[in-house]
Amino acid sequence: LSENGQKYTKGNQMKLYFIACPYSDPDSEVVEMRFQTCTQFAAELAVKGIATYSQITMTHPINQYLASQGQKVAWSEIDMAFLKRCDGLIVLTLPGWEKSGGVAAEIQFFKDKGLPVWTNEEFIEQLVN
């Protein structure tokens, strides 16, 4: 936390940050690498006491389970419920993030709301260190 204790809180409530990350790719190894990297980043922030919603961390195992059952889920409305509850966006700048339609839409959502958007490097530099 910052010296005044306000960095990760708003009032008495902990701030919540949405982690945006490219996900889909024809190569399943790329998808798995994105999942692992996003989960590792979320874990590193959690250890520091920073609350995040790591969409890929949550949805990837569910997608795998559903695929084994021959099913799929449409995530857009569910994701929107989480986006609306978050106080800022952290963009994990993995290869392909600039081309990701999902990441672009998440960035636009937060900008339209006047909420902060950082790359993971900016977030670590400005808020964690």
C-alpha positions in Angstrom: 0.0 0.0 0.0 1.0 3.6 -0.5 2.0 5.7 2.5 -1.5 7.1 2.8 -3.1 3.7 2.5 -5.2 4.8 -0.4 -3.5 3.2 -3.4 -5.6 0.1 -3.5 -8.7 1.3 -1.7 -11.6 3.6 -2.4 -13.2 4.6 0.9 -13.2 1.5 3.0 -13.4 -0.8 0.0 -10.6 -2.5 -1.8 -10.2 -1.5 -5.4 -10.7 -4.2 -8.0 -8.6 -4.3 -11.2 -9.6 -6.2 -14.4 -6.7 -7.9 -16.1 -7.1 -7.8 -19.9 -5.2 -10.4 -21.9 -5.4 -11.8 -25.5 -6.7 -15.3 -25.3 -8.0 -17.0 -28.5 -5.5 -18.4 -31.0 -5.5 -21.3 -33.4 -2.5 -22.7 -31.6 -3.5 -24.3 -28.3 0.0 -23.9 -27.0 -0.3 -20.1 -27.4 -3.7 -20.2 -25.5 -2.1 -22.2 -22.7 0.9 -19.8 -22.5 -1.5 -16.9 -22.3 -3.5 -18.6 -19.5 -0.3 -19.4 -17.5 1.2 -15.9 -17.9 -2.1 -14.2 -16.9 -2.5 -16.5 -13.9 1.0 -15.9 -12.8 0.6 -12.1 -13.1 -2.7 -12.2 -11.1 -1.0 -14.4 -8.4 1.9 -11.9 -8.1 -0.5 -9.1 -7.5 -2.6 -11.1 -5.1 0.5 -11.8 -2.9 0.9 -8.0 -2.8 -2.7 -7.6 -1.6 -4.0 -6.3 -4.9 -7.5 -7.5 -5.8 -7.8 -8.5 -9.5 -10.3 -10.2 -11.7 -8.3 -12.4 -14.0 -10.8 -13.3 -16.7 -8.5 -15.8 -18.5 -7.6 -17.5 -15.2 -11.3 -18.1 -14.5 -12.6 -18.8 -17.9 -9.8 -21.0 -19.4 -10.4 -24.1 -17.1 -14.2 -23.7 -17.6 -13.7 -23.6 -21.4 -11.6 -26.7 -21.3 -14.2 -28.6 -19.2 -17.0 -27.5 -21.4 -15.1 -28.5 -24.6 -14.7 -32.0 -23.1 -18.5 -32.0 -22.8 -19.1 -30.7 -26.3 -20.3 -27.4 -24.9 -19.4 -23.7 -25.1 -20.3 -20.6 -23.1 -20.9 -17.1 -24.5 -18.8 -15.0 -22.1 -19.5 -11.5 -23.2 -22.5 -10.8 -20.9 -20.7 -12.5 -17.9 -17.5 -10.5 -18.6 -19.5 -7.3 -18.7 -20.8 -8.0 -15.2 -17.2 -8.1 -14.0 -16.1 -5.1 -16.1 -18.8 -3.0 -14.5 -17.5 -3.8 -11.0 -13.8 -3.0 -11.6 -12.1 0.3 -10.9 -9.3 0.1 -13.5 -7.9 -2.1 -16.3 -4.5 -3.7 -16.5 -3.5 -4.8 -20.0 -1.1 -7.7 -20.0 1.0 -6.9 -23.1 1.6 -10.4 -24.4 2.3 -10.8 -28.1 -0.9 -10.2 -30.0 -2.6 -7.9 -27.4 -2.7 -5.0 -29.9 -4.7 -7.2 -32.4 -7.1 -8.6 -29.8 -10.7 -7.4 -30.4 -11.5 -8.4 -26.8 -8.7 -6.4 -25.3 -9.6 -3.4 -27.5 -13.2 -3.5 -26.3 -12.1 -3.7 -22.7 -9.8 -0.7 -23.1 -12.6 1.3 -24.7 -15.1 0.3 -22.0 -12.8 1.7 -19.3 -11.8 4.8 -21.3 -15.5 5.6 -21.9 -16.1 5.3 -18.1 -13.2 7.6 -17.4 -11.4 4.9 -15.5 -7.7 4.2 -15.6 -6.0 1.9 -18.0 -2.5 0.7 -17.6 -0.2 -1.8 -19.3 1.1 -4.3 -16.8 4.5 -2.6 -16.9 2.9 0.8 -16.1 0.8 -0.6 -13.3 3.8 -2.3 -11.6 6.0 0.9 -12.0 3.3 3.4 -10.9 1.3 1.6 -8.3 3.3 -1.4 -7.0 6.9 -0.2 -6.7 
